[in-house]
Amino acid sequence: MNEFIYCDTPNLPSQEDIIAACPKNGDKTRELTYLPKDGKFFIKYGFTVTVGEANNQRYFYKKIHSQCGTTVKIPKIYRAFETRGRTYIVMEYIDIVSYASDEERANAVAQIVSIEPPSGTALGPIGGGLVKHCFFMDNEAPRRFSTFAVNYISFHALMLQQVLQHTMKKGTVDFSGAKLCMYYSDMFWKNFPVDRQGQTWVVDFDHSGVLIQDLRSLVLDTTIRHPLPAAYRNKVPIDKSQNLKAMVRAWSGLRTSADCAAVSSALCVTL
C-alpha cells in the first residue's frame, strides 16, 4: 500500500478497516460515513478518486486554515492511500443539514481562488497529474504537464487553434502574459454543504489545482458547468479572459463536430 497522507487523530481507522468497509457499499458508490466506537469519518474511495484530488484538498485546507478572516472551511484529511488501483481518502466528517445559497457559494469560491499557487509548480493537481477541467473531452487533459507554465501555455494556445481549425470555428487566442492561479471548477451545489452551526464547507477537489487564469475564467464566466448566476459571479474577484469567446467556440466545437473523436485523437498525437 502507498500511504501519501497521514495525520494521526483519535479513533482513526486502520487501512485494513477502511478497505474492508468500503466494498460493502459496492464499487459504484464512492463515499461513505465510517463510524468507529467514538468518532465519525468521511471516506471517499474508488478507481476514479485520485492522488491529485487528495493533494489539492490538503493544500487548500492548509492555506484556508492558516488565514485570518476566512469564513469557509475545508475538511481535514487524516489519511490517504492507494492500493490495487483504488485511492482512499479519509477526512473530517461534516454534519450536513443543508447546502449553500448562490451568494454563499460565490463567497466560498472567492476565498479559494484568492490563494496563491506553490512556487515552481507544474500545471494540474498539486504534486503532478492530469489537469481536470470541463474544457477537455471527458474533463481531462490529453497529456500530463511535468514542466513549468510556459510549456503548458504554448501547448494550450496551439491546442485551441487546432480545435478551432478542425471544427471550422472562428476565433484566435492570445495567452501572452498569462498567469498561473489556483482554480476550483466544479461548482455543483452539493460541493458546498452547510453544517448545523451554519458553517459553509467546500468539498470535492478533483477539478482543482494550478492552471492559467483564462481557463479559470471559462468556468466562472460561462454556463458550461453548474454556473453561478450572473449576479453572484461578479462577487468572485477574477478578471474575465479576453479569449473567452474563442475558448467557448473551441469547447463547443469539440462536442458538436461530427469528427470530434478524430479531432481529439489528432490533438493527442500532434501536440
Secondary structure, 3 states (H helix, E strand, C coil): CEEEEECCCCCCCCHHHHHHHHHHHCCCCCEEEECCCCCCEEEEEECCCCHHHHHHHHHHHHHHHHCCCCCEECCCEEEEEEECCEEEEEEECCCEEEECCHHHHHHHHHHHHCCCCCCCCCCECCCCCCCECCCCHHHECCCCCCCCHHHHHHHHHHHHHHHHHHCCCCCCCCCCCCCEEEEECCCCHHHCEEECCCCEECCCCCCEEEEEHHHHHHHHCCCCCCCCCHHHHCCCCCCCCCCHHHHHHHHHHHHHCCCHHHHHHHHHHHC
